[in-house]
């Protein structure tokens, strides 16, 4: 039997906004039914990758394939049949829902845009169970977005994204604009829906606790480039790249004793500008283990199991210095 194509394949994706190199050569594959978390600091280019996938922006170069079909430069007319295969949930539900539309019309909008001719009764028959699936009552369909709480609005966004039964969901920081009290409920909802429906997901976030809960695989992004990829288990247990190690060291843990004992890695300076990224390794200006070679040579992507890490100090078996515990003078001597 012929294997089914991956839900998403990104190859050498580049997105420049004039002189700003927001995304610079990203390659990423998400198999069907898998959740890949794309993590990194604000300004690393994570959301731009998601917007390129759904064609909200036109990539400068590279290839985006959805279920094996190259959609990178399709016209609007030729792209329409593929629109239902991918949906997006945005960070701010208040800004992504039309305040002039009723919730029922918002949730049903993807059906209209796909050109499906259905009666009002049939439309309502699809919207009501979709709202109930995301934990909202059917009568919410007759309300406007401003009448709902932030968590309810995000549930509406999720219902709208899934009504077309997409193969791939782009979740762009779906909980960061919500109160802490409702973030967990929305994450639980996404996890339950993904398990029940089986869609693939590109989960864009900086919340590593959410990544540990929801993701199967992790891709770590820094200043427009991927610096590490791998399974959730491997990266949380044995992160190879110094930047990944630094991110994990800064993530809060539930145990207050362990939290007090930890020594987070303090990265030098702020994230460099994408207008003029550093030569060689882009992380070198903040890396405690940087040495001369880092300034002159771009690190190769060293394969590690089912993933990779782009660092001169990483060995093919995934071992190398841990920036959380290593003495730079010993590592580089």
N, C-alpha and C positions, 0 to 999 in steps of 0.2 A: 504494500500500500504506500502511495506517495505521501511523504510527510507534509503536514500543513506548514505554510510559511509562518515566520515569526510575526507576532502582532506589530512590532515596531523594529525597524532597522534604520539607524542613523549612521551615515558614513561621511567622515571628514567635514562635518557641518561647520560653516563659517558664517557669522553674521556681524558685519561692520556697519555702524551708524556713522558714516563719514569717517573721521579719523579714530573713532572709538571702536576698539576691537573687543566687542562684547562676548563673542563666541569665536574660538580660534582653533578649529580642527577637532571637533568632538565626534567620537564614534561610540555608538551604544546600541545594544540589541536587547529587546524584551520579548521572551517567548510568550506564547499564549498562556493566559492564566497566572502569570507571575507578577509580583509587585516589585518594582525597582525604585528605590529611594535615591533621588538626586539631591545631595547635600552640599553645603558650603555657606560661607558668609554672604551677607547682603552685598551685591555688586559683583558676585562671581560669575553671573551669566545664566543661572539656573532657570529663571522664568523666561528668559529669551529663548532658550532651547525649547521649552514647552510651547511658546507662541509660534516658533518656526514649525513645529510638528503639526499644529492645527491650522497653519497658514494664515495666522493673523499678521505676520510679517513675512516678507519674501526673503529667503536666505540669500546671502551674497554668493555662496558656493556650497558644494556638498550635495548629498542625496538623502531624502527622507522617503522610506518605503513603509506603507501601511498594508499589512497582510500580503506582502510581496509586490505591491503595486507602487511604482515610483510616482509620488504625488508632488514632488518638489516644485515643478513649474507648470502644473496643469492649469488651464484656463478655468474660470469660474464654472462654465458650462460643463466641462469635462470632469471637474472636481466634484460636482454635485452628487453623482452616484456613490462616491466614497465618503461623503460627509458623515453619514450615519455610522461609519465604522469607528469614529473617534469623537470624543466629547471632552469638554474641559469644565472644571469647577474652579472659579477664581478665588483669590484671597479675600476680597471684600464683597460679601453678598449684597450689601446695600448699593454698591456701585455697579453690580452686574445684573441687577433686576430692574426692568423698566418700571418706574413708579406710576406710570399712567395705565398699566395693564393689570388686570386681575390675575391672581396667582394661577388659576386654571388655564388662562390664556398663555401665561408664561411657560408653564410646564408643557403645554401642547405645542408651543412654537416650533420645536425641531421637526414635528410631524408635518407642519405646514411648509416649512422651508425645504423639506425633502420632496415636496410635490405630491404628497399622499392626499388624495381626495377622500375625506371621511366626513360623515354627517356630524352635527353638533352632538347628537345622542351618543354616537360611537366614540366621539372624542371624549365626552364626559365619562364614558364607561372605561376609558383607558386612564384618564387622569386620576380618578378617585382611588383606584387600587395603587397607583403609583405614589400618591401622597401617603396612603396608609403604610406602604412599604417602607417609607422613610420616617415613620413615626408621627405623621400628622393626620388630623381628622379630615374627612372628605369635604366638610363645609369650609375648610380653609381656602378652597378653590374660589370662593366668592369674596375673598378679602383682597386688599391691596398690600404690597410689601411693607409699607410704613406701619401697618397695623400689627406686624409680627415682631417678635424679638430677633436678635441677631442669630441665635441658634436656629430658630425656625426658618429664617430667611436662607441660611446655608442649607438646610434640609430641602427647601424648595429648589435651590440651585442643583443639589444632587439629584432630585427627582427629575428636573429638566434634562440633566446630562444623561440620565440612564433610560429615559423613555424611548429613545431610538434603539435601545439594546446594542450599544457600541461594543466592539471588540476591545477597544483601548480607551481608558479614562486618564486624562491628564488632571491631576489634583495639585493645583498650584498654591501652596501654603494654605490649605483649606481651613485651618483652625487658628491661624495667628491673629486674625482680626476679632476673635471671639473672646468672651470672658473665660477665665480659667475654669470656672465652674461648669461650663458647657463644652469645653474642648474635648474632654474624655468621652462624652456621650456621642459627639460627632465622629471621633475616631472609632469608637465601638461600632457605630452605624456603618462606616466605610468597610471595616473589617468583616462585619456580618454580610454585607451586600456582596463584597468581593468573593467571599467563600460560597455564598448561595448561587450567585450568577456566574462567577468564573471569568470575569473580564480581566484583562491585563491592565496594569496601572503604572504610570510614571508619577511617583509621589514626590513632589518638590517641596523641600522643607529644610529648616535649620534645627528642628527639634529632634535631637537624637533619641530621646525616650520614645517618641512616636515612631521613629524608624525601627527601633528594636522591637516594638510591638507589632508593626504592620508589614514591614518589608521582608521580602525573600532575598533580595540582592541590594547592594549599595554601590553607587557611583559617587565619588568625591570630586567636587569641582573647585578649582582655584583660578581666579583671574582669567576666565574664558577657556580653560583647559581641564581635562580630566587628569587627576594625578593618581587615583587609585580606584580599582573596581574589584568586586568579589562578593561572595556570599555574606549574608548578615552574620552568620556564625563565625566565619573566618575573620572578618574585619573587626568585630567586637572583641574576639579573643586574641587575635594576633595582627593588629594593624601594622602595615609595613611602611607607609610613607610618613615622614615627620609631621606633615600637616594633619593627616588623619589622627595620628597619635595626640596632637595638640588639641584637636576638636574633642576627642573622647575624654581628655583630661579635664576639659572645662565643663563637660556635661554633668548636671547634678545627679546625685544618687539618692535613693530613698533612705538609706541607712545613715543617720546623723553622725555616728561614730566614724564610719568610713569617709564621710564627707569632710569631717574636720581633719582627718589624717592625710587626705590627698594634698598633693602639691601641684596645682595646675601649671601648665607650661605657659609662661608669659612670652608672647610673640612680640618682637620688636616692631615699632612703627605701626601705622595703619595699612590697610589694603592699598597697594600701589594703584595708580591710575591706569585704566585701560587705554588711555590716550597714548601712554608711553610705558608699556610693561617692561620689566627688567630683562636684560639679556640672559641667555642661558636658561637656567631654571628660574621660573618666575617667583618661586617661593623663597629664593636664596636671601632676599633682603630682610626676611623675618625669621629665617631658620637658624636655630642655635648651632646646628652642625654644618653650616655652609663652609665650603673651602674653595680654593682657586678655580678648580674645574667647573664648579657650579656657575661661575660668571661667564664662561666662554663656550660651554657645550650644553645643548638641550638634552636632558636625560632621556634615554631610550625607555620604551615601555617594557619593563621586565615581566614576562609571564609568571604568574603565581597561581598554580592550580587552575581554577576556572576564571581567573581574573588577571589583574596586572597592577604594577606600581611603577610610577615614573620618577625614579630617584637613583642617583649615582651610587648610593650606599646600600641599596637593596640587592640581595643575591637571588638567583633563580629559585632557591628553595624557600624564599619568602623571609629569610632571616636578615638581620641587620641591626644597627643600633636603634634603641628606643629613646626618643628625645625626652621622654618623661623621666628616665633614670640615668641616661648616659652622661658621662663627663666629656664635654667636647674636646678637651685637650688629649684625652686618651683615645677617642675615636679617630681623630685626625692626625695623630702622631705617627 
